[in-house]
Amino acid sequence: MWSQGDQVVMSYRLGERLAWVGSVTVVEDSADCIALYLAVDTPIMEPVHVDGSPIPRAISYEERWGIDWRLGESVWHSTARLLIARPGAMHAFSVFWQGDDWTFLGWYVDLQSPFQRTPAGFESEDHVLDILVDPNFSWRWKDEDEFAGAQSVGRFSAEQTASIRAEGEAVIAIIESRGWPLDAGWEHWRPHPSWPVPALPNQSTF
């Protein structure tokens, strides 16, 4: 397991392809909790057109699915993010803060494959459907249109779709009961002041 303060590579796959890569700082790595800090201004790699131009998020999932793309360099900006998950869980909570003054913005839940260990850190695969949780614990589904688009292009089978939706319903029960990690005070967490913003990982490590 990794130690607090270690900088490791966090990557998300889309099938066999890497679709997002960045460095994060380990806050906790134990049998009960994986917590990873993504700092403002961290260099990342995310999908771009083959010519390097950005792929607009506003276009439909179906259209994006058919685009030829590669990984291009970008920067995580505006918000600080702490990802928190139980080992083996098919979702991860994130705490978000405004990057310039640490105003708590709320929680975000990614439905995803469980974090898997790699020699350089962790990887997962995003399952498109997400849940937004406001500071007052009100919640709402996010990206239901994209989730429907993912089904229409054949990314998820009917069985996978049902499993992902069921995972989301289980998370909603956690939210409504103020269960872990919402009851653990993570919104008051702050990084150690000595932790530097990570550099972009060397591509030989992922």
Protein Blocks (a to p, Z undefined) as FASTA:
>chain_A
ZZehiacdddddehjbcfbdcddddfbdcfkbccddddehiacdddddfkopacdfkbcf
klmmmpccdddddddehiacdddddehiacdcdddddfklopafbdcddddddddddfkl
padddehiacdddfkopacdehklmmmmmmmnomacfklmmmmmmmmmmmmmmmmnopaf
klnopmmgccdfklccdddddfklZZ
